[in-house]
Amino acid sequence: MINLPSGLEVDNLIEDLRVLSWEVSDILLYYSQILKDENNNSNILQNDDKEDPVTIADLKVNDLIIGRIKEKYKDISWEILSEENVKLSSDICDQNAEWIWVLDPLDGTKDFIQGTGNYAMHLSLNYKQRPYIGFVLIPEKEELWISFGKKVWCENREKTYVRPKLLKKKSLKEMILVTSKNHNNQTLRNLIDKISFREIIIMGSIGCKITSILRGESDIYICLSLPGKTSPKDWDFSAPEAILKSAGGSITDLNNQALIYGRSNFKQEGIIVATSNHLTHGKICSEIKGIIKNYNLYPL
């Protein structure tokens, strides 16, 4: 059993972060409403990078969470890795620390700006580079997914609970795929065409995609990054992995190997597969790998 740093009780920690998460939800919903008037976009956007936009909401949430953790737990020895802080400097935390918070204050910023509702906040506490506690907040659905060890649940502000719906045994072609809206590429589209999934759902935010699997709305998510191109980072996958694995699903690379966190560039490259059933996950990965080899779709 993993023990939290001295002086911490897990129930108290989760309660503190639960309350904090709903404060985050208020911030994101507030700016989401402002963005519904396109004339306000220039006031909310903080840069001109269309591929990697930053909004006031990203920064407000980032400052709130980091500030609250440092204030509330100033005597605890842990580090904080945040997407927004990395944009300022890659040397912002000790990646070798046993305990590291991994934060994406606004996953799905493009969708946030576009008003689709498919955006999330990710926060995980990693122990020795593995997700241990996970929070994924979906403000537009009033859902907060929380995991600790093998426990996982979803709650709203009134603490009404929803349990995940997973572990259905399905063949690859029986599965419903959830895939990216803003980060698609032709190679991934070619792979999807060859598999012929039963249904395809288009959705932004990795957090939103993984929670769609937890709700039983979809069965599989495939992330394919092309060599030399952009790829997701630790903060995109850490919290979603925590909640999906606790519920009985799995996220690995195509060889069914666990994701590696804490690399110097924070990248999660190659092909990553998330499914609703850890018992059949390896077989699904092998089938996808076979299709890629047969049609020479991607350099393996």
ABEGO torsion letter per residue (X at the ends): XBBBBBGBBAAAAAAAAAAAAAAAAAAAAAAAAAAABAAAAAAABABABAABBBBAAAAAAAAAAAAAAAAAAAABBBBBBBAAAAAABABABBAABABBBBBBABBGAAAAAAGAGBBBBBBBBBBGGBBABBBBBBAAAGBBBBBBEABBBBBBAAGBBBBBBBGBBBBAAABBBBBBAAABBAAAAAAAAAAGBABBBBBBEAAAAAAAAAAGABABBBBBBBBGBBBBBAAAAAAAAAAAAAAGBBBBBAAGBBBBBGBAAGBBBEBBBBBABAAAAAAAAAAAAAAAAAAGABBX
